[in-house]
Amino acid sequence: MAHLEALTEKGTALLPFLGEFTDFYLAGGTALALEIGHRVSVDFDFFHQEKIKRTLLLNVEKIFAAHVRHVLVNNANELTLLVDGVKITFLSYPFPVILPLVCINGMAALGIQEIAATKAYTIGRRGMFKDYVDVYAIVSGGHITLAELITLAERKYGDAFDARLFLEQLVYFDDIEESPIVFLGQPVSIKEIASFFATEIQKLEI
């Protein structure tokens, strides 16, 4: 059962249309929020491995014909647009899907563990506060251990993922702004996240 409370009213209204994009899968914070219901997420990020075809924009315009649309980015790597004020991104993402996709309200989506791997990759390259919140929610919620997460990220990203750099970034928050997040459960601060992961890192054999 999807956690629809994790979406805004405008985002929820678009759900019946988003399952039409069968060549893509939902990833990122919105996929995770729909699966575990830890926070509100406002954007939709859809991935696939191939380059973005020109026909995608035509398909988008057809599917959302009755909606207000504004294209922000349109190239071979990304199509990003606003539909009724909701940002939707279709991204050419070169890394493979390594675990079975799940179905959320008719949309193919990454599962919780693989979302964790994508977030680990992002944090290793310097993510945002919401990325830390997401990984915290996954690990503290018992969906995957930190050791399992590292193994999965290495499997998905190969040499593009640096486990040691990821672990360093996981507890370094000096340049991370604690941006506003609407939590659906217990709110968590940067300090609490750093303390949690410092303890988890001590458990690792590295």
DAZIGI-V656915 format. One record per run of one state. SS is the DSSP state (h for helix, s for strand, l for the rest). FROM is the first residue (numbers start at 1). TO is the last residue. If there is no record, write none. Layout:
[[SS FROM TO] [SS FROM TO]]
This chain:
[[l 1 3] [h 4 6] [l 7 8] [h 9 18] [l 19 24] [s 25 27] [h 28 36] [l 37 38] [s 39 39] [l 40 43] [s 44 48] [l 49 54] [h 55 63] [l 64 68] [s 69 74] [l 75 77] [s 78 83] [l 84 85] [s 86 92] [l 93 101] [s 102 104] [l 105 106] [s 107 109] [l 110 111] [h 112 124] [l 125 128] [h 129 140] [l 141 145] [h 146 160] [l 161 162] [h 163 170] [l 171 182] [s 183 183] [l 184 189] [h 190 202] [l 203 206]]
